Amino acid sequence: MPTAKSAFEALTAAGLGFWTGVPDSLLKPLCAYVADHVPDNRHVIAANEGGAVAIAAGHYLGTGRPAAVYLQNSGLGNAMNPLVSLADPEVYGIPMVLIIGWRGEPGKHDEPQHLKQGGATIPMLDAIGLPHTVAPADDGAFAQAANEAVRRANSESRPVAVVVPKGTITDYAPTRAAPPDLPLSREAAVTRIAGAIQPNAVIVATTGKTSRELYEHRARNGHSTERDFLMVGSMGHASQIALGLALSDPKRPVWVLDGDGAVIMHMGSLSVIGEHAPENLRHVVLNNHVHDSVGGQPTPSERTDFAQVALAAGYVHAETASDEAGLVDAVERIADTPGPALLQVLVRPGARPDLGRPETSPGQNKDALMRWLEQ
């Protein structure tokens, strides 16, 4: 079975010297190995999967060599447009190798948001005529598959995909920088916010551990989750769900608990919120500078002040909190301030190892929220 090191070396030996993509929990060992061993001028963690395809195209234009593009299969939707309208051999003909983590593979247990995409992954690649192979769970065969993918990408001037099933690449312990010495965990911030906002407010919680922490806070205190929309999948779209809710009833407060990686993935959403300017929308960005739910790979948020970006996009109020007292004061302030308002909360990365998952299905969560809104 390939290790992260042997898989990386096989792909490198095949001719892939530049890496870009969006981190994936299934590809976590390989993504972590790349982050530890490839310098920044040859590795870019992209804002979204379509951006990664474009970065790979730019690398090829500048060097004549294909790049490796890593992504979860859930990101194929983001990547589809530049794959067919930029990189396809009937347009510019840009060789690259997509390394796709196969969540929701048919016949394997996975979370509900991955099942439809898992079954559609191979048919989607077939539908756009993108050649693909399923990665073998053997070192020698994996190296052969890597060589063939690069050979075909170069000879046919096109993207080629290597689809990686769960467990194909064995684990790797990344070299991690010491986490920032911040007093707040994300879970503590979620708990404080949920307990302090208006009793008639809706909360939209972004996908991943933020939703799980909100759910556990409700369960721990015997509270219903009926006014919470607990997102699964659809990374980067929490603020636009919140915008739709806010516009549907301008008298009801709507809070969105977002993440730095999710906001960066579709940052244009801030401009759309600023343009429509719903006074009842409060946007909280829990910023820990990493893609925490898929392995802790860094985001560029350390250089991005989301409060300043929000003001530039048309939000009427924005500020930052980094400790409990500042958070409590800021939540009270923006609750009483006409929006749209943004609160950036600086939190340290990581989560409890025993963090659970919602026991309700996404459909049950939706139905409960809609019933609550009708009352």
C-alpha positions in Angstrom: 0.0 0.0 0.0 1.5 3.4 -0.9 2.6 5.6 1.9 2.3 9.4 1.6 6.0 9.5 0.8 6.0 6.7 -1.8 2.9 8.2 -3.5 4.5 11.6 -3.6 7.8 10.2 -5.0 5.9 8.2 -7.6 4.0 11.3 -8.8 7.2 13.4 -8.7 9.2 10.8 -10.6 6.4 10.7 -13.2 7.0 14.4 -13.9 4.8 16.4 -11.5 6.9 19.1 -9.8 4.2 21.7 -9.1 1.3 21.1 -6.8 -2.0 23.0 -6.2 -5.4 22.2 -4.9 -7.9 22.3 -2.0 -7.1 19.9 0.9 -9.2 16.8 1.3 -9.7 14.6 4.4 -9.3 11.4 2.4 -6.1 12.7 0.7 -4.9 14.2 4.1 -1.6 12.1 4.2 -0.6 13.2 0.7 -1.6 16.8 1.2 0.3 17.0 4.5 3.4 15.4 2.9 3.3 17.9 0.1 2.9 20.8 2.5 6.0 19.6 4.4 8.2 18.9 1.5 7.3 21.2 -1.4 8.4 24.9 -1.2 5.8 27.7 -1.5 6.9 28.6 -5.1 5.9 25.0 -6.2 2.9 24.5 -4.0 -0.3 26.7 -3.8 -3.3 25.8 -1.6 -6.0 27.4 -3.8 -9.1 29.3 -2.8 -11.3 26.7 -4.6 -10.9 23.8 -7.0 -11.6 25.8 -10.1 -8.9 28.2 -9.1 -6.5 25.3 -8.7 -7.2 24.2 -12.3 -6.4 27.7 -13.5 -3.2 27.9 -11.4 -2.1 24.6 -13.0 -2.9 26.1 -16.4 -0.7 29.1 -15.7 2.1 26.9 -14.5 2.0 24.9 -17.8 1.9 28.1 -19.9 5.0 29.3 -18.1 7.0 26.1 -18.0 5.6 23.6 -20.5 5.2 21.0 -17.7 2.0 19.6 -16.2 1.0 20.2 -12.5 -0.7 18.0 -10.0 -4.1 19.2 -8.8 -5.5 17.6 -5.7 -9.1 17.8 -4.6 -12.0 16.0 -3.0 -14.6 14.7 -5.5 -17.1 17.1 -3.9 -15.0 19.9 -5.5 -15.5 18.6 -9.1 -18.4 21.0 -9.5 -16.1 24.0 -8.8 -13.5 22.6 -11.2 -15.8 21.6 -14.0 -16.0 24.9 -15.8 -12.3 25.5 -16.2 -11.8 21.8 -17.0 -14.1 22.0 -20.0 -13.7 25.6 -21.1 -10.0 26.2 -20.4 -8.0 23.0 -20.1 -10.0 20.7 -22.4 -8.1 19.6 -25.6 -10.9 21.2 -27.7 -10.1 24.6 -26.2 -6.5 25.3 -25.0 -5.4 21.7 -24.4 -3.6 22.1 -21.0 -2.1 18.9 -19.6 -2.4 18.3 -15.8 -3.1 15.4 -13.5 -6.0 15.6 -11.1 -5.6 13.6 -7.9 -9.2 13.1 -6.7 -10.2 11.8 -3.3 -13.2 9.5 -3.7 -15.6 10.2 -0.9 -18.9 8.3 -1.0 -17.5 5.5 -3.2 -20.4 3.1 -4.0 -20.5 0.3 -1.6 -18.5 2.1 1.1 -20.1 3.8 4.2 -19.8 7.6 4.2 -21.6 10.7 5.3 -24.9 11.5 3.5 -23.5 14.6 1.7 -20.9 12.4 -0.1 -23.1 9.6 -1.3 -24.6 11.2 -4.4 -21.3 12.7 -5.4 -19.5 9.4 -4.8 -21.8 7.6 -7.2 -21.6 10.4 -9.8 -17.8 10.9 -9.8 -16.9 8.4 -12.5 -19.9 9.3 -14.7 -19.1 13.0 -14.4 -15.5 12.4 -15.6 -16.9 10.2 -18.4 -19.5 12.9 -19.4 -16.8 15.5 -20.0 -14.4 13.0 -21.7 -11.8 13.2 -19.0 -9.6 10.1 -18.9 -9.3 8.6 -15.5 -8.0 5.6 -13.6 -8.6 4.3 -10.0 -5.4 4.4 -8.0 -4.2 0.9 -7.1 -3.4 0.1 -3.5 0.0 -1.2 -4.4 3.3 0.8 -4.6 4.4 -0.6 -8.0 1.0 -0.4 -9.6 0.5 3.1 -8.2 3.8 4.3 -9.8 2.7 2.8 -13.1 -0.6 4.6 -12.9 1.1 7.8 -12.1 3.5 7.4 -15.1 0.6 6.6 -17.4 -1.5 9.6 -16.3 1.4 12.0 -16.9 2.3 10.4 -20.2 -1.3 10.6 -21.4 -1.7 14.2 -20.2 1.4 15.3 -22.1 0.8 13.3 -25.3 -2.8 14.3 -25.6 -2.5 17.8 -24.1 -5.4 17.3 -21.7 -6.3 16.8 -18.0 -6.1 13.2 -16.8 -7.5 12.1 -13.4 -6.3 9.6 -10.8 -9.2 8.7 -8.5 -8.0 7.7 -5.0 -10.4 5.5 -2.9 -10.4 5.7 0.9 -7.5 4.1 2.5 -5.3 3.8 -0.6 -2.6 6.1 0.8 -1.5 5.4 4.3 -1.3 8.0 7.1 1.5 10.6 7.6 2.3 12.7 10.7 2.8 16.2 9.5 5.3 18.7 10.8 3.2 21.3 12.4 4.1 24.8 13.5 3.1 25.6 17.1 -0.6 26.8 17.1 -1.1 30.5 17.9 -1.3 31.2 21.6 -4.9 32.4 21.6 -7.3 32.0 24.5 -10.4 31.0 22.5 -11.1 27.6 20.9 -13.6 27.5 18.1 -16.0 25.5 20.2 -15.8 28.0 23.1 -16.6 30.8 20.6 -19.5 28.9 19.1 -20.9 28.2 22.5 -20.6 31.8 23.6 -22.3 33.1 20.5 -25.1 30.6 20.5 -25.9 31.5 24.1 -25.8 35.3 23.6 -27.8 36.0 20.4 -31.5 36.9 20.1 -33.9 34.0 21.0 -35.7 34.4 17.7 -32.5 34.3 15.6 -31.7 31.7 13.0 -28.1 30.3 12.9 -26.5 29.0 9.7 -23.4 27.0 10.7 -20.8 26.2 8.0 -19.9 22.7 7.1 -17.5 20.6 9.1 -16.6 20.9 12.8 -18.4 24.2 13.4 -21.8 22.6 12.7 -20.8 19.6 14.9 -19.8 21.9 17.8 -23.0 23.8 17.6 -25.1 20.6 17.6 -23.2 19.3 20.6 -23.7 22.5 22.5 -27.4 22.2 22.0 -27.5 18.6 22.9 -25.3 19.1 26.0 -27.7 21.8 27.3 -30.9 20.0 26.3 -31.8 22.6 23.7 -33.5 22.0 20.4 -31.6 22.5 17.2 -34.7 23.6 15.3 -33.5 27.1 14.7 -30.0 26.0 13.4 -29.2 25.1 9.8 -26.3 22.7 10.2 -24.6 22.6 6.9 -23.1 19.5 5.4 -21.1 19.9 2.2 -21.5 23.0 0.0 -18.3 24.5 1.5 -18.2 28.3 1.1 -21.9 28.9 0.7 -23.1 29.4 4.3 -23.2 33.2 3.9 -25.4 33.0 0.8 -27.8 30.6 2.5 -28.0 33.2 5.3 -28.5 36.0 2.8 -31.5 34.1 1.3 -32.9 33.6 4.8 -32.3 37.3 5.8 -34.1 38.6 2.7 -37.1 36.3 3.2 -38.0 37.9 6.5 -36.2 41.2 7.3 -37.5 41.3 10.8 -35.8 38.0 11.9 -32.1 38.1 12.9 -30.0 35.7 10.9 -26.5 34.8 12.1 -24.0 32.8 10.1 -21.1 31.0 11.7 -18.4 30.8 9.0 -14.8 29.7 8.6 -11.8 31.4 7.1 -11.2 28.7 4.5 -14.9 28.7 3.6 -15.1 32.5 3.2 -11.9 32.5 1.0 -13.4 29.8 -1.2 -16.2 32.1 -2.4 -15.1 35.6 -1.2 -17.2 37.3 -3.8 -20.2 36.4 -1.6 -19.2 39.3 0.7 -19.8 41.8 -2.1 -23.2 40.3 -2.8 -24.2 40.7 0.8 -22.8 44.3 0.8 -24.8 45.1 -2.3 -28.1 43.9 -0.8 -27.3 45.1 2.7 -29.8 43.2 4.8 -29.9 44.9 8.2 -30.8 41.6 9.9 -27.7 39.7 8.8 -24.7 39.1 11.2 -21.7 37.3 9.7 -19.2 35.6 12.1 -15.9 34.4 10.7 -14.2 31.9 13.0 -10.6 32.4 11.8 -8.0 29.8 12.9 -5.8 30.2 9.7 -6.3 26.5 8.7 -8.5 24.1 6.9 -9.3 22.5 10.3 -11.9 19.9 9.2 -9.6 18.2 6.6 -6.2 18.1 8.3 -5.2 21.6 9.4 -3.5 22.8 6.2 -2.9 26.5 6.2 -5.2 29.1 4.6 -4.0 32.6 3.5 -6.2 34.1 6.2 -3.2 35.2 8.3 -2.7 37.9 5.8 -6.4 38.6 5.3 -8.3 40.9 7.6 -11.9 39.8 7.0 -13.2 42.8 9.0 -11.5 45.2 6.6 -12.6 43.2 3.5 -16.2 43.3 4.7 -16.2 47.0 5.1 -14.7 47.4 1.6 -17.5 45.1 0.3 -20.2 47.3 1.8 -20.9 45.8 5.2 -21.9 48.7 7.6 -20.1 47.4 10.6 -17.1 45.0 11.2 -14.7 44.3 14.0 -12.4 41.6 15.4 -12.4 39.7 18.8 -9.7 37.4 20.1 -10.7 36.7 23.7 -13.8 35.8 25.7 -14.5 39.3 27.1 -14.0 40.9 23.7 -16.2 38.3 22.0 -19.1 38.8 24.5 -18.9 42.6 24.1 -18.7 42.3 20.3 -21.7 40.0 20.0 -23.8 42.3 22.1 -22.7 45.3 20.0 -23.4 43.8 16.6 -26.7 42.3 17.8 -27.9 45.9 18.4 -26.3 47.3 15.3 -28.1 47.4 11.9 -26.3 45.1 9.5 -24.9 43.6 7.5 -22.2 43.3 10.2 -19.2 41.0 10.4 -17.4 39.8 13.4 -14.0 38.1 12.9 -13.1 35.9 15.9 -9.5 34.7 16.1 -9.5 31.2 17.5 -6.8 28.5 17.9 -7.0 25.5 15.6 -8.0 22.0 16.6 -11.1 20.3 18.1 -11.9 17.7 20.7 -11.0 14.2 19.5 -14.3 12.9 20.8 -16.4 15.5 18.9 -19.6 13.8 17.7 -21.8 14.2 14.7 -25.5 15.2 14.5 -27.9 12.3 15.1 -30.5 13.9 12.8 -30.3 13.7 9.0 -29.9 16.8 6.8 -33.5 16.4 5.7 -34.8 16.2 9.3 -32.7 19.3 10.1 -34.3 21.2 7.2 -37.8 20.2 8.1 -37.4 21.2 11.7 -36.1 24.6 10.8 -38.9 25.3 8.3 -41.5 24.3 10.9 -39.9 26.6 13.5 -39.8 29.5 11.0 -43.5 29.0 10.2 -44.5 29.3 13.9 
